[in-house]
Amino acid sequence: MTRIDFIRSAFAVGLLVATANVTVAQTKWNLPNAYPADNPHTENLFAFAKDVEAATGGKLSITVHPNASLFKGPEIKRAVQTGQAQMGGVLLSIHENEAPIFGIDVVPFLATSFAEAKKLYAASKPAIEKKLDSQGVKLLFMVPWPPQGIYAKKDLNTVEDMKGLRWRAYNVGTARLADLLGMQSVTIQHAELPQALATGVVNAFISSGSIGYDSKVWETLTHFYDVQAWLPKEATLVNKAAFEALDKPIQEAILQAAAAAEERGWKNLEVKTNWYLDQLKGKGLQVQPPSPALKVGFEKIGEQLTSDWLKKAGADGQAVVDDYRKM
């Protein structure tokens, strides 16, 4: 072997070793969520994953799994806790049975606008982070859904008109709402909603314009009452041990991408709120504010649900609400 051949061989071996090291150094994570790929929350997760991969030079690659394709919505948080998925997008209020603080953003009429929701988030975030940390989970960011309204297949002039409806519940508060109004409660997660509507399993529910649009509610329902009851939030979580095992620069890249995703998500959802309502109108849905009687009836029910939540949350929950009301 000539000297030149030797150098070339050595260079080739070195290149192979370097390539192998890059391959070994790359970490691949999964990030499941419960919504379609074109839902704004999912789109935000795709952008977040892209930002992380770019900032880490490909050292961390995050695969987003939309539409409950990897885990069903209620299973995602547990999957992150146990390390089955390193990250996850979670509607935190569906886990209120674990800790009342997870359901603070669905306390009726406590925060009914994006500005109020942002204040409530600031007041409740430390308590939410503390509880998640005790479960081995780190909160990366939270983004709200648009204000919640009522979908139905009939005129609703008072809360009494809701008696007997087959009501889609997705958390403690919506199930309790059914109890108080004499409706039949059926637990249905987002991915199952279109089929439940099509087969008549449910004929009414409370949610955002976004969920109505995703589920093509105009095919089965006729009315949307914009009661603006609350703005639930979608949380993006990471397994604490997995996060802490990363190099510090990669951790920082994740946190910076998370901060950008949170800001982007809030702005985008606020802009799209009216767009979704316009789309529903365009598809023939009757989009309207609640009648005075319906609004008053809901506010009274809201007072009961707020009282229920404060009893469960105790002094710590009351302290968060007090801090929020001072902002």
Secondary structure by P-SEA (a helix, b strand, c coil): ccaaaaaaaaaaaaaaaaaaaaaaabbbbbbbbccccccaaaaaaaaaaaaaaaaacccbbbbbbcccccccccaaaaaaaacccccccccccccccccccccccccccccccaaaaaaaaaacaaaaaaaaaaacbbbcccccccbbbbbbcccccccccccccbbbbccaaaaaaaaaabbbbbbbcccaaaaaaaaccccbbbbcaaaaaaaccccccccccccccbbbbbbbbccaaaaaaccaaaaaaaaaaaaaaaaaaaaaaaaaaaaaaaaaaaaccccccccaaaaaaaaaaaaaaaaaaaaaacaaaaaaaaaaaac
